Amino acid sequence: MASSYTGLGVELMVTGENAGTWGTKTNTNLNIIEQISGGYIEQAVNGTGATTLTVTDGGTGAALATRIIKLTGTITGNITVNIPLDVENFYFIENGTSGAYTVEFEYITGSGSSVTWSATDKGTKIINAKGNNAVNPDIVEIVVGGLPGGSTTQVQFNSSGAFAGDANFTWVASDGLNIGTSKELRLQDDSGGQYIGQKAANSTTSYTLTWPATTGSADQILTTNGSGVLSFVDNSGGTDWQAIKTTTYTAVAGEGIFANTSGGAWTLTLPASPTIGDEVSVVDYAGTFDTYNLTVGRNSKNIQGAAADLTVATERAAFTLVFSDNTQGWLLKNK
């Protein structure tokens, strides 16, 4: 009775056969098994069409009896790599071909599943040739951790132990991370119970905000250059209210003065070198301006167009002076 062979070429000998040649054949079988366990081979493929891989019965060196296979050669069209129906094994296969075409790994006949490298995929895949159905044998890719979920560009996340994606959470190489439909970016606190959220408004146009390169200084505020580039600048808005003043004082632009004349009349002097938009605010702190007048010294600049100081004699007066120019000088903004 003649020997028989497995699908990967190992020789199975019957009792009494091959007397005197057992040692050679056994060693060959052991070499084949070693190839199947962890061998490496480079296999050239046709430039176009199909390449059929075969097994050498009772001999070493066959690609299909090797664990790690690198496909090589220049391909000029989409190709297939076929294997016989009786091969059942798993492989580490690298697409080492050159040329921007697909490579499909499949059984030689049947309508079972196959595994395909895309035209730009020159990576390595773990392939399971299941061969469990002579009519429709399957070849599948083994993906460690499971197959990606969702669609192209969607960021992967754990969904009940499986990969998942969301159309509102994508990565696009040209512009970065995208969070859609006004979903929030949430920054959690230490406890995870509270957060600060940021989300887009329903805008009629797209724009980008570019943050400053440094943290700025104390009390500075963020401004934009009109094109979305942010920077820190000194806060020139609002009023910097001072502690109550009871005697002669020279104001600084932006200050608010609680003027107390209950101890006698005195002079509040305006800034010496004001620029357009500078403001000084004044409030009658004790309601005594009618008894003890407050004089607002012009400090060489006009007040209300006149080269004269301003005398305030109205009880509970409250007003703001804003500087315009050297002609009209300080003008009453409110009174």
C-alpha positions as CSV (number, residue, x, y, z in Angstrom):
1,M,0.0,0.0,0.0
2,A,1.5,3.4,-1.1
3,S,2.0,6.3,1.2
4,S,-0.5,9.1,1.5
5,Y,0.0,12.9,2.1
6,T,-1.6,15.5,4.2
7,G,-2.8,18.8,2.6
8,L,0.5,20.4,3.6
9,G,2.7,17.7,2.2
10,V,3.6,15.5,5.2
11,E,4.0,11.9,4.1
12,L,2.0,9.3,6.0
13,M,3.5,5.9,5.5
14,V,1.7,2.6,5.9
15,T,3.1,-0.4,8.0
16,G,6.0,-2.2,6.3
17,E,6.5,0.5,3.6
18,N,9.8,2.3,2.8
19,A,12.1,-0.2,4.5
20,G,15.6,1.3,4.8
21,T,14.4,4.9,4.0
22,W,12.5,5.7,7.2
23,G,15.2,7.9,8.5
24,T,15.4,10.1,5.4
25,K,11.6,10.4,5.1
26,T,11.1,11.0,8.8
27,N,13.6,13.8,8.7
28,T,12.0,15.4,5.7
29,N,8.6,15.2,7.5
30,L,10.1,16.9,10.5
31,N,11.6,19.7,8.3
32,I,8.2,20.2,6.8
33,I,6.6,20.4,10.2
34,E,9.2,22.9,11.3
35,Q,8.4,25.1,8.2
36,I,4.7,24.9,9.0
37,S,5.4,25.8,12.7
38,G,7.5,28.9,12.1
39,G,9.3,29.0,8.7
40,Y,9.7,32.1,6.5
41,I,9.6,32.2,2.7
42,E,9.5,34.9,0.0
43,Q,7.0,34.0,-2.8
44,A,7.1,35.8,-6.1
45,V,3.7,36.5,-7.7
46,N,2.6,37.2,-11.3
47,G,2.4,40.8,-12.3
48,T,-1.2,40.4,-13.3
49,G,-3.9,37.8,-13.1
50,A,-3.6,34.8,-10.7
51,T,-0.8,33.0,-8.9
52,T,-1.5,29.5,-7.7
53,L,0.5,28.3,-4.7
54,T,1.0,24.5,-4.4
55,V,2.3,22.0,-1.9
56,T,5.2,19.6,-2.6
57,D,4.2,16.2,-1.3
58,G,7.0,14.7,0.8
59,G,9.3,17.7,0.1
60,T,10.3,20.9,1.8
61,G,10.3,24.5,0.4
62,A,6.7,24.9,-0.5
63,A,5.2,28.3,0.4
64,L,2.0,26.8,1.7
65,A,3.9,24.6,4.1
66,T,5.5,27.7,5.6
67,R,4.1,29.8,8.4
68,I,5.3,33.3,7.3
69,I,5.0,34.2,3.6
70,K,6.1,37.5,2.0
71,L,4.6,38.1,-1.4
72,T,7.1,39.8,-3.8
73,G,7.3,41.2,-7.3
74,T,6.0,44.1,-9.3
75,I,2.3,43.9,-10.1
76,T,0.7,45.8,-12.9
77,G,-2.9,45.0,-12.2
78,N,-5.2,43.6,-9.5
79,I,-4.1,40.0,-8.8
80,T,-5.2,36.9,-6.9
81,V,-3.2,34.3,-5.0
82,N,-4.9,30.9,-5.0
83,I,-4.5,27.9,-2.8
84,P,-5.7,24.3,-3.1
85,L,-9.0,23.3,-1.4
86,D,-7.5,20.8,0.9
87,V,-5.1,23.3,2.6
88,E,-6.2,24.2,6.2
89,N,-3.8,26.4,8.1
90,F,-3.2,29.9,9.4
91,Y,-0.5,32.2,8.0
92,F,1.3,35.5,8.5
93,I,1.3,37.0,5.0
94,E,3.0,40.3,4.1
95,N,2.1,42.1,0.9
96,G,5.6,43.0,-0.2
97,T,4.7,43.7,-3.8
98,S,5.2,47.0,-5.5
99,G,2.5,48.6,-7.6
100,A,-0.7,50.2,-6.5
101,Y,-3.1,47.3,-7.1
102,T,-5.1,45.0,-4.9
103,V,-4.0,41.5,-3.8
104,E,-6.7,38.9,-3.1
105,F,-5.9,35.7,-1.2
106,E,-8.5,33.0,-1.9
107,Y,-9.2,29.3,-2.5
108,I,-8.7,28.2,-6.1
109,T,-12.5,27.4,-6.5
110,G,-15.7,28.0,-4.6
111,S,-17.6,31.1,-3.5
112,G,-16.4,31.3,0.1
113,S,-14.9,34.4,1.7
114,S,-11.5,35.8,0.8
115,V,-9.1,38.4,2.1
116,T,-7.9,41.4,0.1
117,W,-5.1,44.0,0.5
118,S,-6.2,47.4,-0.8
119,A,-4.1,49.1,-3.5
120,T,-2.2,51.1,-0.9
121,D,-2.0,48.4,1.8
122,K,1.5,46.9,2.0
123,G,1.1,45.5,5.5
124,T,0.9,42.1,7.1
125,K,-2.3,40.1,7.7
126,I,-3.0,37.0,9.8
127,I,-4.9,34.7,7.5
128,N,-7.0,31.7,8.6
129,A,-7.6,29.3,5.7
130,K,-10.5,27.4,7.1
131,G,-11.2,25.0,4.2
132,N,-14.3,23.8,6.1
133,N,-16.5,23.5,3.0
134,A,-15.3,21.9,-0.2
135,V,-17.9,24.0,-2.2
136,N,-17.5,27.3,-0.4
137,P,-14.3,27.2,1.6
138,D,-13.6,30.4,3.7
139,I,-10.4,32.4,4.1
140,V,-10.8,35.1,6.8
141,E,-8.5,37.7,8.4
142,I,-7.8,37.3,12.1
143,V,-7.8,40.8,13.7
144,V,-6.5,41.0,17.2
145,G,-9.0,42.8,19.3
146,G,-11.8,42.6,16.8
147,L,-12.6,44.5,13.6
148,P,-12.9,48.3,13.6
149,G,-16.5,49.6,14.0
150,G,-18.2,52.4,12.2
151,S,-17.1,53.9,8.9
152,T,-14.0,55.5,7.4
153,T,-12.5,58.4,9.5
154,Q,-14.6,57.5,12.6
155,V,-12.6,57.4,15.8
156,Q,-12.8,54.0,17.5
157,F,-14.1,53.6,21.1
158,N,-15.1,50.8,23.4
159,S,-18.8,50.0,23.1
160,S,-19.7,47.1,25.5
161,G,-16.4,45.4,24.8
162,A,-16.5,45.9,21.0
163,F,-15.0,48.6,18.7
164,A,-17.5,51.2,17.6
165,G,-17.6,54.5,15.7
166,D,-19.8,57.5,15.5
167,A,-20.4,59.9,12.6
168,N,-20.1,62.8,15.0
169,F,-16.6,61.9,16.1
170,T,-14.1,61.6,13.2
171,W,-10.5,62.2,12.4
172,V,-9.7,63.7,9.0
173,A,-6.0,64.1,8.3
174,S,-6.4,67.4,6.5
175,D,-8.1,69.2,9.4
176,G,-7.9,67.1,12.5
177,L,-10.5,65.9,15.1
178,N,-14.1,66.7,14.3
179,I,-17.0,66.7,16.8
180,G,-20.3,67.1,14.9
181,T,-23.8,68.4,15.4
182,S,-22.9,70.8,18.2
183,K,-21.8,67.9,20.5
184,E,-19.7,69.0,23.5
185,L,-16.0,68.7,24.4
186,R,-16.2,68.1,28.1
187,L,-13.3,68.7,30.5
188,Q,-14.1,66.8,33.7
189,D,-13.0,67.9,37.2
190,D,-11.1,65.7,39.6
191,S,-14.2,63.9,40.9
192,G,-15.6,63.4,37.4
193,G,-19.0,64.7,38.7
194,Q,-18.7,68.2,37.2
195,Y,-17.3,69.4,33.9
196,I,-16.7,72.4,31.7
197,G,-18.2,71.9,28.2
198,Q,-17.4,73.6,24.9
199,K,-19.5,73.3,21.8
200,A,-20.0,75.1,18.5
201,A,-22.9,77.6,17.9
202,N,-25.1,77.2,14.9
203,S,-22.9,79.5,12.7
204,T,-23.4,80.6,9.1
205,T,-19.7,80.3,8.4
206,S,-16.8,78.2,9.5
207,Y,-13.8,79.7,11.4
208,T,-10.9,78.7,13.6
209,L,-9.7,80.2,16.8
210,T,-5.9,80.0,17.4
211,W,-4.9,80.3,21.0
212,P,-2.0,82.5,22.2
213,A,1.5,81.0,22.5
214,T,1.8,82.3,26.1
215,T,-0.4,82.7,29.1
216,G,-0.3,86.5,29.3
217,S,-0.1,88.6,32.4
218,A,-2.5,89.0,35.4
219,D,-5.8,90.8,34.6
220,Q,-5.2,90.7,30.8
221,I,-8.1,89.7,28.6
222,L,-8.3,87.8,25.3
223,T,-8.9,89.7,22.0
224,T,-9.0,88.6,18.4
225,N,-7.3,90.1,15.4
226,G,-10.4,89.7,13.3
227,S,-9.2,86.5,11.7
228,G,-9.5,84.2,14.8
229,V,-6.0,84.7,16.1
230,L,-6.3,85.3,19.9
231,S,-3.9,87.3,22.1
232,F,-3.8,88.6,25.6
233,V,-3.9,92.4,26.0
234,D,-4.3,94.8,28.9
235,N,-7.9,95.3,30.0
236,S,-8.8,98.8,29.0
237,G,-12.5,98.4,29.5
238,G,-14.5,99.0,32.7
239,T,-13.7,101.4,35.6
240,D,-11.0,100.9,38.1
241,W,-12.7,102.3,41.2
242,Q,-10.4,103.8,43.9
243,A,-10.7,103.9,47.6
244,I,-12.5,107.0,48.9
245,K,-10.6,110.3,48.3
246,T,-10.9,113.2,50.8
247,T,-8.2,115.6,49.5
248,T,-6.3,116.7,46.5
249,Y,-5.8,113.8,44.0
250,T,-4.6,113.3,40.4
251,A,-6.7,110.7,38.6
252,V,-5.4,108.1,36.2
253,A,-7.3,107.3,33.0
254,G,-9.8,104.5,33.6
255,E,-10.3,105.3,37.3
256,G,-13.5,105.9,39.2
257,I,-13.3,108.4,42.1
258,F,-15.5,108.4,45.2
259,A,-15.0,112.0,46.1
260,N,-15.8,113.0,49.7
261,T,-15.9,116.7,50.3
262,S,-17.5,116.6,53.8
263,G,-14.3,117.9,55.3
264,G,-14.0,120.8,52.9
265,A,-13.7,121.6,49.2
266,W,-10.7,120.2,47.2
267,T,-9.5,119.6,43.7
268,L,-9.5,116.4,41.6
269,T,-6.9,116.8,38.8
270,L,-7.5,115.1,35.5
271,P,-4.6,113.1,33.8
272,A,-1.9,115.2,32.2
273,S,-1.5,113.4,28.8
274,P,-4.8,111.8,27.9
275,T,-5.5,110.0,24.7
276,I,-8.8,109.7,22.9
277,G,-11.2,107.5,24.8
278,D,-9.6,107.9,28.2
279,E,-12.2,108.2,30.9
280,V,-12.5,109.4,34.5
281,S,-15.7,108.8,36.6
282,V,-16.7,110.8,39.7
283,V,-19.3,110.2,42.4
284,D,-20.3,112.5,45.3
285,Y,-19.6,110.0,48.0
286,A,-21.1,112.0,51.0
287,G,-23.7,114.1,49.2
288,T,-21.8,117.3,50.1
289,F,-20.8,118.8,46.7
290,D,-23.5,121.5,47.2
291,T,-21.9,122.6,50.5
292,Y,-18.3,122.0,49.7
293,N,-17.7,122.1,46.0
294,L,-15.4,119.7,44.1
295,T,-13.2,121.3,41.5
296,V,-12.1,119.2,38.5
297,G,-8.7,120.6,37.4
298,R,-8.3,120.5,33.7
299,N,-4.5,119.9,33.9
300,S,-3.8,122.0,30.7
301,K,-6.6,120.3,28.6
302,N,-9.9,121.9,27.8
303,I,-13.1,120.7,29.5
304,Q,-16.3,120.9,27.4
305,G,-14.3,123.0,24.9
306,A,-13.3,125.7,27.5
307,A,-9.9,126.4,29.0
308,A,-11.3,126.4,32.5
309,D,-11.6,124.1,35.4
310,L,-15.0,122.5,36.2
311,T,-16.7,123.2,39.5
312,V,-19.3,120.7,40.7
313,A,-21.8,122.0,43.1
314,T,-24.7,119.5,42.7
315,E,-25.5,117.2,45.6
316,R,-25.1,113.5,44.7
317,A,-23.6,114.4,41.4
318,A,-22.2,111.4,39.4
319,F,-20.7,111.8,36.0
320,T,-18.0,110.5,33.6
321,L,-15.6,112.6,31.6
322,V,-14.2,111.2,28.3
323,F,-11.3,112.7,26.4
324,S,-11.9,113.6,22.7
325,D,-9.1,115.7,21.4
326,N,-7.2,118.9,22.2
327,T,-10.0,121.1,20.9
328,Q,-13.0,120.0,22.9
329,G,-10.9,118.2,25.5
330,W,-12.8,116.3,28.2
331,L,-16.5,115.9,27.5
332,L,-19.3,114.8,29.8
333,K,-20.3,111.3,28.9
334,N,-23.1,111.3,31.4
335,K,-24.2,113.5,34.3
